[in-house]
């Protein structure tokens, strides 16, 4: 087997599977988004393996070298800082190149932040649009305009220092009365899920500046004229 994508805990170190631990122990090399963060997890489970940095700043540069090693028979495990690799984290380029070169790839099931956020938000979970991080500049307004018409529940990732700005923009484009949930520090000691309208959430976090990792879950837009929205958030013709 060539490349294993191994989900890492998003906070609580207990949220890792037995299979993930065994896969890390059996790998020849562990690729890490941040060797310090991954090293803490590996030390907790007494896993001692060579670590190689693999992150957004070097993934293009080291790609061909990694492919050469995989073709030579090395077994790699890829760890990102939190959650599943390639979900708003490095991993896609390496997976695509492995597939193009006939190298086996397997992604283990495990932790990812948006699933618990979606479920505990209380918003419809049968159909949803996961968008990760919004563009910082180019394409941001275009994306917000498009998402304002999205009828499925919408999930975004955001950093604490951009949360207030994003909530205000969402309120402007979606309408301040759109229901949403801000899920912060999932699985950690100070985990919280704050449910309210977009306008009220923006006001709350202006008064209480947030810290930690954040997921925003937003109610979908009302169904277009000529359709009605069912309770499971799907559209059906009238």
C-alpha positions, 0 to 999 in steps of 0.5 A: 500500500502506498499512501494513507490519509489519516484523520487526526483529532480536532481537539480531544486526543481520544478522538482517533481510531485504533486503525489510525494508530496502527496505520501510523505505527506501520508507516515508513514515514509520516508526512505532517502539516506541522511536525510540532502539532503532529509530534504531540499527538504521536508522543501521546500514543508512543509512536516513533516514526520519521516525520517529513513536513508537508504543508501548503508552502512546500507541497508543490516543491516536494511532490515529485520527490514523494512520488518517487519514494512511493513508487520505490515502495515506501508507505506514507501516512499523511497527517494534517493538524486537525481533521481529515487531510485534503478537507481545507488542508493539504492533501489533494495534490498528493492524492491526485498525483498518486492516482495519476501514477497508479499508486494506491491511496486510502483515506481512513474514516475519522474526525472532521469538524464540520460534521458535528457542527452541522448535526448539533446546529439543529439546522437541516442536515440531509442536504448541505453545501460545505464551502470551507474558507471563503476567499479572502479577497478575489472572488469573495463577493461573488461567492457570497452572492451565490451562497445567498441563493443556496437552499441547502444548509451552508457550512463554512470554516473561519478564523477567530479574527475574521469571524465578526467581519464574516458574520456582518457580510453574511448578514448583509448578503443573506439577510440579518434574520437568517438562522445560523450557528457558530460552533467554536473549539469543538471537542475541547474544554471550552466548546460552545455552539451559539445559535441565533440570527446572523445579525445577533451573532455578529453583535454577540461576537463584537461584544465577546471576541472569539478564540479558537477554531470556528465552524459557521452553519447557516440556514439555507435560503427560502425555496424559489417561487414555484417550489416549497421547502420540506422539513428535510431542507429539500425542494419539491414542486408545488 
